[in-house]
């Protein structure tokens, strides 16, 4: 029967010619049988009446299946079931659920039999994932089937097998690494695969962001054939696959072939998005080598993007007149991301085609601002792309969206807030309301911000502050002419703004003090002090701590490497009184101002950050260091219940331990803690190896502390090894340790009940020197740990107690709880000078009524003056909310 006659016959089934349900069921069964003899196009025609029957009455499809003997061992029945899976109604009716259950159970048996063709199984499994539930046994059967079929797959079957794996997320992440096996098999069959098959396989691997060394090498060797004989889809998917690999694996010649094949074609929206992403993700070395070709390719993509945005209607697959906010956001974000790639080229002349496309992107976004800001998908990425785009129109629209988001009080994560501040600082964008909102958001989320990033954020806020001052000056005349009521409202707003600014500055001061306790780089401390002073900070106690920190660190900071401009500004911030109190600081700062680096104040915030960020100065890993780090990452991915695999990986790490980076050991012990790997003998061997090969003398204080806490968490039993490990730390290491890591080492020793007098004396000696920089929580933990370990050094404990009293107003409830949980804390508060401020803040901060009563009990038994006892007891007997004084600020430490 010819195709036209067959089509006419099948189409006749769509019309109401049946008078009985049995006739419909028989016809449905006949149509299912007919699919065994049809090609893909004819099968689609045949499915139309089947879908109509099933949608009208799912029982019809069920009856058709009942009338047919479906066997998982018969190859032809796979085609029949593939057709069934495509026509089952998507409704949640009982009949549809029963049909899907039947399909899943039959397919499970078919996977075990391995007779149905991969192409039929691909269709069935894909529809099961989309519309049905399945259990772990189905996933395991599919994994076994794919694992057995892929290594010996033919060129015709491999694309379908790859699709089966990518259809189920559980197969993509399966321990047998099915996609890696598929990539290796594709490399073997590369010469036999058609260009369409190569494009399909690359498309499926791209969906899962999978990379494969063998496949990318083999596919690039076939790039010329695929570009010449394949369609545009093949070239797009192959280029996207190649772009995600390392530079050494990418052939520049293959990339050029693919770009030449794509250039001049009419691209759809999805292909253009994929190509923009591929160009951006090409490694820097490849982008540098192909600069001219890539700039020309970006110009072509820009022309295509502009055409899709302005000329191709949405009805024809374009975006002109499109009101789908998510589609516009996704497309524009990918197009503007090209600016990230172009900025890496020095002395760049922006392609005019890209500038025009960027303006077209801004024009398409502007009418949809409200819809974008209220959409489920966050528009933060789009706003970032608009603000960093090279055209004024993009910046205007991006700033308008950011302003509206601030007006709506939308919350931003720490990195998002920092990115917005960085963009405003880099491009000199001055919007007072927006910058104030970002400032408040930063204070809410950035308690753990690193020193460099804090300095940069404050520097960016300084740009907005300058803008606010200018606006305030220009509007002074207008304010004098306002009515009295409006002026009163303005005064209230100014007062609220001053309170918010003071709270923000206090927050930054506390974070900076935490950085001092952790040993922040001196240049970051100087820059932060400069920027805080410019923003209005006048905290003399903080500036005194900064002066003391400079005095302690100046010997290790060459004057010729510090910023001369910053040193001058810090001199002004500290003032003559502090400089007179610390003459060595004055001498150091004047030396830096004379011999230091000039011109850093003229840098953009991003340039300054890139120059001083420690993460930009990392040395490349050696092969053995990379191998040891890969083992740690593999342990992270291994399931906790697979103890044998974890032990094997740990033993492999042990072999490489002398060659690994010293500070990587804390991650190894951290993984053992996370996976609850209770292998004390293995960890003992690791500790002994660290000592025997001299690695212990290259460990940082933070690594030592992390190892102790991990050992405590898994209840490590070999205390002799831990004592040997701690005793092997050299005097030079102890003398270089900062305040916060020292306290963490103490608390780790406390958890392990590790009483080693020699080590405690070394820690105590160093704590005496850096005590001034301890935060309230660190101070409380240090006192608690020292007394718990029985290290009753009266001089050290007295100094820590006096420091705690000086910091009393900075204590929060957590710090107070740690301090007053120390068994012998009353012995350290024997004098009114120490006891009074701490008891005052305890009555205001501690919420637990039980702890308040315990404090009252020992206060009544203490030898403190009667007046102080009565006052403290009275305040502790009322609720903490009533006792909280207005000047006692609750501040995170």
MOFEN-V677358 format. One record per pair of residues at least 12 apart in sequence whose ideal C-beta (glycine too) atoms are under 7 Angstrom apart, sorted by sequence separation. I is the first residue (numbers start at 1). GAP is how many residues later the second one is. If there is no record, write none. Layout:
# MOFEN-V677358
i = [I I]
gap = [GAP GAP]
This chain:
# MOFEN-V677358
i = [34 88 149 226 242 319 386 387 165 242 262 842 859 860 13 165 635 783 859 31 146 186 223 279 383 442 634 653 767 804 239 338 512 107 125 165 202 421 529 746 783 856 13 31 85 146 279 383 402 420 571 631 745 782 783 31 65 84 146 219 239 279 383 570 162 238 839 856 103 107 161 198 365 417 421 525 631 632 742 779 783 855 856 28 81 142 183 219 220 335 336 379 439 567 631 820 61 235 104 158 198 362 417 508 525 742 779 780 852 28 81 103 146 216 276 336 417 567 568 628 665 704 742 779 816 61 142 179 216 235 236 275 335 435 567 816 61 158 183 187 235 406 505 547 764 801 104 143 150 158 184 187 190 198 373 403 406 417 509 522 564 628 726 734 768 771 779 801 805 24 108 112 139 142 147 179 183 186 190 216 272 332 412 435 516 559 564 567 627 646 650 657 696 727 737 760 764 767 771 774 805 808 816 817 835 843 104 108 111 151 184 187 195 227 232 305 399 403 411 505 509 543 554 562 722 726 808 811 816 58 100 111 114 118 139 143 147 150 158 179 183 187 190 191 195 199 206 220 223 227 255 358 362 366 369 373 403 406 414 505 522 543 547 551 628 646 654 723 727 735 739 743 760 768 776 797 820 28 32 78 100 139 146 150 153 180 183 190 217 272 332 358 359 362 365 369 373 380 395 399 402 413 414 432 505 513 559 564 624 628 632 647 650 654 657 696 722 727 734 738 764 771 802 805 809 813 826 832 836 843 28 50 54 62 108 143 211 216 224 232 250 272 332 358 361 430 509 516 551 559 563 564 565 662 683 688 691 696 697 723 726 801 805 808 812 813 830 832 835 839 843 847 14 54 55 72 104 111 151 155 195 196 199 203 206 211 220 223 227 240 252 256 259 263 359 395 422 425 430 544 551 554 562 563 564 566 625 684 687 691 739 747 755 776 784 804 811 813 817 846 10 14 25 29 54 58 143 150 195 199 202 206 209 223 236 243 255 355 362 369 373 384 388 414 418 425 428 432 501 522 543 547 550 560 562 565 624 625 629 632 636 640 647 654 658 687 690 719 739 743 750 755 776 780 787 820 845 6 10 13 24 28 32 47 51 59 70 172 198 202 205 213 239 247 250 272 328 355 358 380 387 421 424 432 526 530 533 559 560 561 565 625 628 632 635 640 662 670 678 680 697 701 705 712 746 749 783 787 826 832 844 50 58 62 72 86 155 244 246 252 256 263 267 328 430 559 563 658 662 663 666 669 673 680 684 691 701 708 777 781 784 787 7 14 25 29 58 61 72 78 82 85 122 129 155 159 166 196 199 202 236 240 243 247 252 259 422 425 547 550 665 669 672 676 680 687 740 743 747 750 777 780 784 3 10 21 25 29 47 78 85 118 125 129 162 195 199 202 232 236 239 243 247 269 384 418 421 424 432 523 527 530 632 702 705 709 712 739 743 746 750 776 780 783 844 36 43 47 73 75 198 298 328 350 421 424 523 526 530 533 635 663 666 670 673 701 705 708 712 746 749 843 844 58 72 74 75 79 82 86 90 119 122 126 159 163 166 526 529 662 666 669 673 701 704 708 711 777 844 25 73 75 78 82 85 118 122 125 155 159 162 166 665 669 672 709 36 72 78 81 85 118 121 125 158 325 329 530 705 35 36 298 526 529 701 708 844 35 319 783 845 118 325 325 841 32 35 269 329 333 337 268 302 326 333 336 339 269 303 306 310 325 329 332 336 339 458 32 302 306 309 326 339 32 299 302 305 309 333 298 329 336 287 291 299 302 306 454 299 302 309 295 298 273 277 280 287 454 273 276 280 454 276 279 280 284 440 443 273 276 280 443 269 276 279 449 440 443 447 451 439 451 455 462 451 458 465 452 455 459 462 451 455 458 462 454 458 461 455 451 458 812 815 809 812 809 812 810 812 810 524 523 777 776 775 460 459 456 456 456 452 452 452 426 426 425 426 422 422 519 518 517 517 518 517 548 549 545 545 517 516 517 517 514 517 513 514 510 510 510 506 447]
gap = [12 12 12 12 12 12 12 12 13 13 13 13 13 13 14 14 14 14 14 15 15 15 15 15 15 15 15 15 15 15 16 16 16 17 17 17 17 17 17 17 17 17 18 18 18 18 18 18 18 18 18 18 18 18 18 19 19 19 19 19 19 19 19 19 20 20 20 20 21 21 21 21 21 21 21 21 21 21 21 21 21 21 21 22 22 22 22 22 22 22 22 22 22 22 22 22 23 23 24 24 24 24 24 24 24 24 24 24 24 25 25 25 25 25 25 25 25 25 25 25 25 25 25 25 25 26 26 26 26 26 26 26 26 26 26 26 27 27 27 27 27 27 27 27 27 27 28 28 28 28 28 28 28 28 28 28 28 28 28 28 28 28 28 28 28 28 28 28 28 29 29 29 29 29 29 29 29 29 29 29 29 29 29 29 29 29 29 29 29 29 29 29 29 29 29 29 29 29 29 29 29 29 29 29 29 29 30 30 30 30 30 30 30 30 30 30 30 30 30 30 30 30 30 30 30 30 30 30 30 31 31 31 31 31 31 31 31 31 31 31 31 31 31 31 31 31 31 31 31 31 31 31 31 31 31 31 31 31 31 31 31 31 31 31 31 31 31 31 31 31 31 31 31 31 31 31 31 32 32 32 32 32 32 32 32 32 32 32 32 32 32 32 32 32 32 32 32 32 32 32 32 32 32 32 32 32 32 32 32 32 32 32 32 32 32 32 32 32 32 32 32 32 32 32 32 32 32 32 32 32 33 33 33 33 33 33 33 33 33 33 33 33 33 33 33 33 33 33 33 33 33 33 33 33 33 33 33 33 33 33 33 33 33 33 33 33 33 33 33 33 33 33 34 34 34 34 34 34 34 34 34 34 34 34 34 34 34 34 34 34 34 34 34 34 34 34 34 34 34 34 34 34 34 34 34 34 34 34 34 34 34 34 34 34 34 34 34 34 34 34 35 35 35 35 35 35 35 35 35 35 35 35 35 35 35 35 35 35 35 35 35 35 35 35 35 35 35 35 35 35 35 35 35 35 35 35 35 35 35 35 35 35 35 35 35 35 35 35 35 35 35 35 35 35 35 35 35 36 36 36 36 36 36 36 36 36 36 36 36 36 36 36 36 36 36 36 36 36 36 36 36 36 36 36 36 36 36 36 36 36 36 36 36 36 36 36 36 36 36 36 36 36 36 36 36 36 36 36 36 36 36 37 37 37 37 37 37 37 37 37 37 37 37 37 37 37 37 37 37 37 37 37 37 37 37 37 37 37 37 37 37 37 38 38 38 38 38 38 38 38 38 38 38 38 38 38 38 38 38 38 38 38 38 38 38 38 38 38 38 38 38 38 38 38 38 38 38 38 38 38 38 38 38 39 39 39 39 39 39 39 39 39 39 39 39 39 39 39 39 39 39 39 39 39 39 39 39 39 39 39 39 39 39 39 39 39 39 39 39 39 39 39 39 39 39 40 40 40 40 40 40 40 40 40 40 40 40 40 40 40 40 40 40 40 40 40 40 40 40 40 40 40 40 41 41 41 41 41 41 41 41 41 41 41 41 41 41 41 41 41 41 41 41 41 41 41 41 41 41 42 42 42 42 42 42 42 42 42 42 42 42 42 42 42 42 42 43 43 43 43 43 43 43 43 43 43 43 43 43 44 44 44 44 44 44 44 44 45 45 45 45 46 46 47 47 48 48 48 48 48 48 49 49 49 49 49 49 50 50 50 50 50 50 50 50 50 50 51 51 51 51 51 51 52 52 52 52 52 52 53 53 53 54 54 54 54 54 54 55 55 55 56 56 57 57 57 57 57 58 58 58 58 59 59 60 60 60 60 61 61 61 61 62 62 62 62 64 64 64 64 65 69 69 69 70 70 70 72 72 72 72 73 73 73 73 74 74 74 76 77 77 78 78 79 79 80 80 81 81 83 88 89 116 117 118 145 146 149 152 153 157 160 161 178 179 180 180 183 184 219 220 221 222 222 223 224 224 227 228 256 257 257 258 261 261 262 379 381 382 383 385 445]
